[in-house]
Amino acid sequence: MDSPVLFVIIGCEIGFWVIVFAGLAVRYGLRAQRASTIVLRLVPVVDLVLLAAVALDLHAGAQVEQIHRIAGIYLGVTVAFGHSMIRWADVRCAHWFFDGPPPPPRVKHGPEAVRREVAEFGRWLLAAAIAGACILGLAVTVADSDQAHDLFGIFPLLGIITAIWLVTGPVWAVVDQGSRARS
């Protein structure tokens, strides 16, 4: 796999975390809440860079590889889960480096665990929808007919991930809650 998109994905992942940690450094190190928010709002720029890189690669005639499809998933996951990942990092940064309260323990059983799993699954559905929309957008705007057909290979992958997530997330939490209630 010699697609430049792989390197752009790696760069975007690094860029995502650099922006997050820079935003948190501004928030806690400089005690500048508003400036921190501005820095953290740059995260979507990273996603736009990735989408542009995929579009340019396809427009240049690249053969569609799995990495092009994964770029769509990456984009969807970043948009759908980005806020919660930043919140996760924020709480830990405050605790580890700035005497903030410890993060609350993650509830593993019961109704709260079921709600969390359903919410996470909902975020995944949003991520999958964004990934699908991006792929459709690329197929319509920059891909030729062969590339468009190959891009659509993302949909079975999204279906498999969705089925696995449903079973190992919300369904598992509901079954666990039911078995604990009977005990």
C-alpha positions, 0 to 999 in steps of 0.5 A, spaced: 500 500 500 503 506 497 497 511 497 499 517 500 493 517 503 495 513 509 501 518 510 495 523 511 491 519 515 497 518 520 499 526 519 491 527 521 491 523 527 498 526 530 495 533 528 488 531 532 492 530 538 497 535 537 491 540 537 487 537 543 493 537 547 495 544 545 488 546 547 488 543 553 495 547 555 492 553 553 486 552 557 490 550 564 497 552 563 495 559 560 488 559 564 485 561 557 478 558 557 476 562 551 483 561 547 483 554 548 476 553 545 478 557 539 484 552 539 480 546 540 475 548 534 481 547 529 480 540 530 475 539 524 480 543 519 484 536 520 478 532 517 477 537 511 485 536 510 484 528 510 477 529 505 481 533 501 487 529 500 482 523 498 479 527 493 485 529 490 488 522 490 482 520 487 481 525 482 489 524 480 486 517 478 489 513 484 486 506 484 481 505 490 484 502 496 482 500 502 485 506 505 481 511 501 475 507 505 478 507 511 479 515 511 471 516 510 471 512 517 476 516 520 473 522 518 466 520 521 469 517 527 473 524 528 466 528 527 462 523 531 467 521 537 471 527 537 468 531 542 467 525 547 475 524 546 476 531 547 472 531 554 476 525 556 483 528 555 480 534 558 478 531 565 484 527 565 489 532 564 486 537 569 486 531 574 494 529 572 497 535 571 493 541 575 490 538 581 483 537 578 478 532 581 479 524 579 475 522 573 469 518 575 469 511 575 466 508 569 460 504 571 460 497 568 453 494 569 446 497 570 442 502 567 447 507 566 452 502 563 446 500 558 445 508 557 452 509 555 453 503 550 446 506 547 449 513 546 456 510 544 452 506 539 448 512 537 455 516 536 457 510 531 451 510 527 453 517 526 460 516 524 458 511 519 453 515 516 458 521 515 463 516 512 457 513 507 456 520 506 463 522 504 464 516 500 458 518 496 460 525 495 467 523 493 463 518 488 459 523 485 464 529 485 471 526 483 471 519 482 470 516 475 465 510 475 470 504 476 473 508 482 465 510 485 464 502 484 470 501 488 469 506 493 462 503 495 466 497 498 465 501 504 458 499 506 459 492 507 465 494 512 460 499 515 455 494 516 460 489 519 462 494 524 455 496 526 453 489 527 459 487 531 458 494 535 451 492 536 452 485 539 458 487 543 455 494 546 448 495 547 445 488 546 451 485 551 449 491 556 442 489 556 443 482 557 448 483 562 443 487 566 438 482 565 442 476 568 445 481 574 437 482 575 435 475 576 441 473 580 
